[in-house]
Amino acid sequence: MNTVISNQVLNIARPTPQQLAWADCEIGVIIHLDMPVFEPSYSFREKWGYTPSPAIFNPSRLDTDQWMDVASAAGAGYAVLVAKHCSGFCLWPTDVHEYSVKKSPWKNGAGDVVGDFIRSCERYHIKPGLYYSMACNAYMQVDNPGLVRSGDATEQRQYNDMAITQLTELWTRYGDLFEIWFDGGVIPAEQGGPDLTPLLAKHQPNAVVFQGPREHHSLIRWVGNERGVAPDPCWCATESTTKEGGEVERRDLAGAPGGSIWCPAEADMPNRDSSKAFGGGWFWRDGEDNLVYPVEHLVDCYHTSVGRGCNLLLGMVIDSNGQVPEADVKQMRAFGREINRRYSQPLVDTQGRGTIISQVLDYPVTVNAAVITEDICSGQRIEEYALDGLVEDKWVELSHGSSVGHKKIDCFESKTVSSVRLRVLKTYAGLEPQECSVRLFCHDQGKNYENPQI
């Protein structure tokens, strides 16, 4: 073990209370309901200047309570509603322009999807989040990275002012938000974008912000793909945030144990096959219920996201009636049950502090999965570890890794052990490891996953 030095010697990046609460949620859902659901042929980049009429937005059975019931069953601790996607259509009655629910036949123009969503989150004890694309807005003829296509400075100022007004509406009308999502990030004021830092500080200082301005104190970053797969290792500390729109994968977003800012990764993915489904699987289309991912795929993504210290943000489509389709309901519920079945009852549960944490078991148990955590309140410290089991009086290495952070899940060949020990082999800059926990499980070998019949 490397030499331990005083914690005061190094200014290690540490999470805010908001980032800690976010990590504890582990699973969230992101909900899309935009014009392509009602006009599947619409693609905003193919015909600039055209946007579908608000008259086609009429989800006759929209039920945000149903959404949150499904999200809760999937194990989600938070939900992000796409309040405005790339079409520019607003799911709340904005005062800025006419392209919103107030000009639709839904509830005779008196509806507010965002308001309904917020109230349902409260009823189901799910933390609310809102997505607002600064980067794209077909109604205002704005494209990545948030600049008007004409290049006209006056038009850019008008767009920036409109965006600030709409964000003020979203950030003041609906109470405290848990997460704010900027798909494609936000360009800073010196590069032509609006200055959102003071707006966040004034209206939503406690929100965790995905790809927000670097000056905000509680940021999270993109994981680098939309497949639910984090790098291994994946560190919460990093030197830079992200501002991607997700169209191109990146493989350089693993962070670093010595990163100067705490900006953990969120692994977003659709719940439908992105290679075959409409809109990359983010949007509903009739006839595609067979494209929901099987439960085993979602469990694998849980392991490669939550199991690598990230959060999993799972897409949840809404159909043209305004509900989560039955195929997706069955899938989400089965996923939640499977995660609970696997990880709710550990066979071994021990914790401690120091370079070696061990426990002698009352009787031998067969295990093949481990959930390892470290207390990250003072930063992420473990750089290398080994998990051992005593098998027939001989120590056998069960797993070996580097980054632990909020949670590390290791799956390995089944072994029957009478004792277990976690060895912390290296910490960042020699800092003393904080309290760790080790829980061991045994997954059924050869079990068929519960894949609901579609």
Secondary structure as GFF3:
##gff-version 3
##sequence-region A 1 454
A	DSSP	three_ten_helix	7	9	.	.	.	ID=ss1
A	DSSP	alpha_helix	17	25	.	.	.	ID=ss2
A	DSSP	beta_strand	27	32	.	.	.	ID=ss3
A	DSSP	alpha_helix	35	38	.	.	.	ID=ss4
A	DSSP	three_ten_helix	54	56	.	.	.	ID=ss5
A	DSSP	alpha_helix	64	73	.	.	.	ID=ss6
A	DSSP	beta_strand	78	84	.	.	.	ID=ss7
A	DSSP	three_ten_helix	101	103	.	.	.	ID=ss8
A	DSSP	three_ten_helix	106	109	.	.	.	ID=ss9
A	DSSP	alpha_helix	113	123	.	.	.	ID=ss10
A	DSSP	beta_strand	127	132	.	.	.	ID=ss11
A	DSSP	three_ten_helix	138	140	.	.	.	ID=ss12
A	DSSP	beta_strand	142	143	.	.	.	ID=ss13
A	DSSP	beta_strand	147	148	.	.	.	ID=ss14
A	DSSP	alpha_helix	153	173	.	.	.	ID=ss15
A	DSSP	beta_strand	179	181	.	.	.	ID=ss16
A	DSSP	three_ten_helix	189	191	.	.	.	ID=ss17
A	DSSP	alpha_helix	197	203	.	.	.	ID=ss18
A	DSSP	beta_strand	208	210	.	.	.	ID=ss19
A	DSSP	beta_strand	219	222	.	.	.	ID=ss20
A	DSSP	beta_strand	237	238	.	.	.	ID=ss21
A	DSSP	beta_strand	261	262	.	.	.	ID=ss22
A	DSSP	beta_strand	265	269	.	.	.	ID=ss23
A	DSSP	three_ten_helix	278	281	.	.	.	ID=ss24
A	DSSP	three_ten_helix	289	291	.	.	.	ID=ss25
A	DSSP	alpha_helix	295	305	.	.	.	ID=ss26
A	DSSP	beta_strand	311	317	.	.	.	ID=ss27
A	DSSP	alpha_helix	326	343	.	.	.	ID=ss28
A	DSSP	beta_strand	348	352	.	.	.	ID=ss29
A	DSSP	beta_strand	356	374	.	.	.	ID=ss30
A	DSSP	beta_strand	382	391	.	.	.	ID=ss31
A	DSSP	beta_strand	394	401	.	.	.	ID=ss32
A	DSSP	beta_strand	408	427	.	.	.	ID=ss33
A	DSSP	three_ten_helix	428	430	.	.	.	ID=ss34
A	DSSP	beta_strand	436	441	.	.	.	ID=ss35
###
